[in-house]
Amino acid sequence: MRNHTTAPQRFTFLFLAVVRANPQAHPHREQIAAASEREARSLLVGRFVLVFAGRLPALGVTHG
């Protein structure tokens, strides 16, 4: 019997973002790799107001 240890699956999360310090700034795309949307938001929420735009498999991840 083999023991497999698997790291948590990571995704690239996409957000529409506006700089929190400048609400007049134009929205732009921010992307970040994280295991969950909650983790991704926690890394960006201090600097940006965020709107979820998508979740993609992280590059370099193989399935199968």
N, C-alpha and C positions, 0 to 999 in steps of 0.2 A: 504494500500500500504506500502510495507516494503522498507526501504532504506538499500542498501547493500554497504558497503565500502570495496573495494578490494585493497589489496596491489599489487604493480606491481609484475608480475610473475618473479621469479628468476630462473636462470639456472646455471649449472656448466659448465664453459667454459674450454676447454682443449687447450693447446698450446704446440708446440715444442719450447723450449727456449734455448738460449745460453746466458751465463752471459756477459753483455755488456762490463764489465771491462776486460774480458779475452776471446777474440775471439777464442783462441786455445782450450777452454774448450769443453768437449763433450756435445752435445745437450741432453736435458732431458725434461721430461714432467712437466709442471706447470698446476695447476688447481685452479680456483677461482670462487666463487659464485658471480653473478652479474645479473642485469636486462637486460643488453645488451652487445654485443661484444665490443662496444665502451667503456663502463664503465669498463669492464674487462681489456681491453688493457691499459686504462689509469692508472689502479692500478699497472700494471706490467712493463710498457714500460720504466720506469726510470732505472730499473735494468737489463732488459733482451731484447734481440732481439727476436721477436716472430713470429711464423708461426701458423696460425689458424689450429687446428686439430679436433675440434668438439664441439658440444653443447648438453648437457644432461639436462633433467628436474632435478631441485634441489631435493635432498632427503627431504622427509617429506611433499612434495606437494601432495595434493589430488585433483583429478578432479571429479566433479560430485556431 
